[in-house]
Amino acid sequence: MGNSGSILKEKRKSLGITLEQISEELRIKLQYLEALEDEKYELLPAPLYKKIFIKAYADYLGLNFDELLDEFKKKREENQEDTELYSREISSKGVKNSTSLLVIIAIFLGFISFFVFLKHRKPETDYQKQASEAVTVKSEEQSPNIQPPSEKIDEEQIPIQAKGMTLKLEGTGKSWGLVLGGKGDTLFSGFISEGMVLECKTEEQFKITLGRAWLVKGYLNGKKLKPFAEKGKSIYGRVISKENYEGFLEEAE
């Protein structure tokens, strides 16, 4: 199996599809599609979008996303191994030469510190002994641990956002998206077709990326959200959290 970029390019050409057509359909910039095929991932806006764009592109071409992702990870690991090997070769000589010197210096400083400590050490006076004993006796005569009675919390007093967040997305046309939870965990990744409804839950926040975002309706804890984008636009990494969710509601609480 070839590299992920060559697989994408060969499949696209076999279907007779141009990059311009895919860019228009998926609402991914042409330069990013070219970067995927050329495996120039550093040209993407952020590391997160490597997975998002590969997923959308692979699904569009009918390719196995998991296999492509494995190829991408394998190539990245190979690059990391080459870099680490080169770094080790450069630094190994310096490390070997300096290790012995550091050990000798550490032992020498240890002896000096020990002798200085012995020279300046003073015998403990009777007063210091009495003070130490007084502190010990006082600590043993601690007062009993008295705690105020706990107050029962009424569940109705808990703010709505403390109960967690539930995001519902409803497709009104063909779109694609990626929804991440507060810990960066993937809650959804794939295409959103017309009539499709999906639900994601998290405790802290959602990070939402949508291609053709105007074709997706959103609801948060049962309340309708404002349109994600105007026609012809996509959104990338939009964060909806406990702190800012009210600003995204169609009708503020």
C-alpha positions in Angstrom: 0.0 0.0 0.0 1.4 3.4 -0.9 1.5 6.6 1.1 -1.8 8.3 2.1 -1.2 11.2 -0.2 -0.6 9.1 -3.3 -3.6 6.9 -2.5 -5.9 10.0 -2.4 -4.5 11.4 -5.6 -4.7 8.1 -7.6 -8.3 7.4 -6.4 -9.4 10.9 -7.3 -7.9 10.7 -10.8 -9.4 7.2 -11.4 -12.8 8.8 -10.7 -12.1 11.7 -13.0 -12.7 14.3 -10.3 -10.7 17.5 -10.1 -9.5 19.1 -6.9 -11.6 22.1 -7.7 -14.7 20.0 -7.7 -13.9 18.4 -4.3 -13.0 21.8 -2.8 -16.4 23.2 -3.9 -18.3 20.1 -2.6 -16.5 19.7 0.8 -15.8 23.4 1.3 -12.2 22.7 2.0 -9.7 25.2 0.5 -7.9 24.0 -2.6 -4.5 24.5 -1.0 -5.3 22.2 1.8 -6.4 19.4 -0.6 -3.2 19.8 -2.5 -1.2 19.6 0.8 -3.0 16.3 1.6 -2.1 14.8 -1.7 1.5 16.1 -1.5 1.8 15.1 2.2 2.8 18.6 3.1 0.9 18.5 6.4 2.8 21.5 7.8 0.7 23.7 5.4 -2.5 22.8 7.1 -3.9 25.4 9.5 -3.4 23.2 12.6 -2.5 19.6 13.4 -6.1 18.8 14.3 -7.2 19.4 10.7 -5.0 16.6 9.3 -7.4 14.0 10.7 -10.5 16.1 9.8 -9.5 16.7 6.2 -8.3 13.2 5.6 -11.5 11.8 7.0 -13.7 14.0 4.8 -11.6 13.5 1.7 -11.4 9.7 2.2 -15.2 9.4 2.8 -15.9 11.5 -0.3 -13.7 9.2 -2.5 -15.1 6.0 -0.9 -11.7 5.0 0.7 -11.1 3.3 4.0 -10.3 6.1 6.5 -8.7 3.8 9.1 -6.2 2.4 6.6 -5.3 5.9 5.4 -4.8 7.1 9.0 -2.6 4.1 9.8 -0.4 5.1 6.8 -0.2 8.7 8.0 0.7 7.6 11.5 3.4 5.2 10.2 5.0 7.9 8.1 4.9 10.3 11.0 6.6 7.8 13.3 9.3 7.0 10.7 10.0 10.8 10.4 10.2 11.0 14.2 12.5 8.0 14.4 14.9 9.5 11.8 15.0 12.8 13.7 15.6 11.2 17.1 18.4 9.0 15.7 20.1 12.0 14.2 19.8 13.9 17.5 21.2 11.0 19.4 24.2 10.6 17.1 25.0 14.3 17.5 24.7 14.4 21.3 26.1 11.0 22.2 29.7 12.1 22.1 29.1 15.2 24.2 27.2 13.2 26.8 29.9 10.5 27.2 32.6 13.1 27.7 30.7 15.2 30.2 29.2 12.4 32.4 32.5 11.6 34.2 33.2 15.2 34.9 29.8 15.8 36.3 30.1 12.8 38.7 33.5 14.1 40.0 32.1 17.6 40.6 29.0 16.3 42.4 31.1 14.2 44.8 33.5 17.1 45.5 30.6 19.5 46.2 29.0 16.9 48.5 32.2 16.6 50.7 32.5 20.4 50.9 28.8 20.8 52.0 29.2 18.0 54.7 32.3 19.6 56.3 30.7 23.1 56.2 27.7 21.7 58.0 29.8 20.1 60.7 31.9 23.2 61.3 28.9 25.6 61.8 26.6 23.2 63.7 25.8 24.4 67.2 24.6 22.2 70.2 21.0 22.5 71.0 20.4 24.6 74.1 18.1 23.7 77.0 15.7 26.5 76.0 15.4 25.0 72.5 14.7 21.6 74.0 12.0 23.0 76.2 10.4 24.8 73.3 10.4 21.7 71.2 8.8 19.6 74.0 6.1 22.3 74.5 5.2 22.3 70.9 4.9 18.4 71.0 2.7 18.4 74.0 0.4 21.1 72.5 0.0 19.2 69.3 -1.0 16.1 71.3 -3.8 18.0 73.1 -5.8 18.8 70.0 -9.4 19.8 70.3 -12.0 17.4 68.9 -12.7 17.8 65.2 -16.1 19.6 65.1 -17.7 20.0 61.7 -20.8 22.1 60.9 -23.8 20.1 59.8 -23.9 19.7 56.0 -26.6 21.4 54.1 -28.7 19.5 51.7 -28.4 20.9 48.2 -31.6 21.2 46.3 -31.2 19.8 42.7 -33.3 22.6 41.4 -30.7 25.2 42.5 -28.0 23.6 40.4 -27.4 25.7 37.2 -28.4 23.9 34.0 -24.8 23.9 32.8 -23.6 21.9 35.8 -25.7 19.0 34.6 -23.5 18.6 31.5 -24.1 19.5 27.9 -26.0 17.7 25.2 -25.5 18.7 21.5 -27.9 17.6 18.9 -27.1 18.1 15.2 -29.7 17.8 12.4 -28.7 17.6 8.8 -30.7 19.5 6.2 -28.4 18.6 3.3 -25.0 16.8 2.8 -22.3 18.1 5.1 -19.4 16.7 7.1 -18.2 17.3 10.6 -16.0 16.5 13.5 -17.2 17.0 17.1 -14.6 16.8 20.0 -15.3 16.7 23.7 -13.6 18.7 26.5 -10.7 16.3 26.7 -10.1 16.2 23.0 -12.0 12.9 22.6 -13.8 12.3 19.3 -17.6 12.3 19.8 -18.4 12.2 16.1 -16.6 12.2 12.8 -18.0 11.7 9.3 -20.7 12.9 6.9 -24.0 14.3 8.0 -26.7 13.6 5.4 -30.2 15.2 5.0 -32.6 14.0 7.8 -29.7 12.6 9.9 -29.8 13.4 13.6 -26.9 12.8 15.9 -26.5 13.5 19.6 -23.2 14.1 21.6 -22.7 14.6 25.3 -19.9 16.2 27.3 -19.3 17.8 30.7 -17.2 20.9 29.8 -17.3 21.9 26.1 -17.7 21.0 22.5 -15.2 21.8 19.7 -17.1 21.7 16.4 -15.9 21.6 12.8 -18.5 21.5 10.0 -18.1 21.6 6.2 -21.1 23.2 4.5 -22.1 24.4 8.0 -25.3 26.2 6.8 -26.8 22.7 6.2 -26.7 21.7 9.8 -29.1 22.8 12.6 -27.9 22.6 16.2 -29.6 22.3 19.6 -27.9 22.5 23.0 -29.7 21.0 26.0 -32.9 21.2 24.0 -32.5 24.8 23.0 -32.0 25.9 19.4 -28.7 27.3 18.4 -28.1 30.2 16.1 -27.2 29.1 12.5 -23.6 27.9 12.5 -22.7 29.8 9.3 -24.2 31.7 6.4 -24.6 29.9 3.0 -21.3 29.0 1.4 -19.3 28.9 4.7 -17.7 26.3 6.9 -16.6 26.5 10.5 -13.4 25.1 12.1 -12.8 24.4 15.7 -15.7 26.4 17.1 -15.9 26.1 20.9 -19.2 26.0 22.8 -18.6 25.7 26.5 -20.4 26.2 29.9 -19.0 29.7 30.0 -20.1 31.0 26.5 -23.0 28.8 25.5 -25.6 31.5 26.0 -24.1 33.6 23.2 -24.8 30.8 20.7 -28.5 30.3 21.7 -31.1 31.6 19.2 -33.0 33.0 22.1 -30.9 33.8 25.2 -32.1 32.6 28.5 
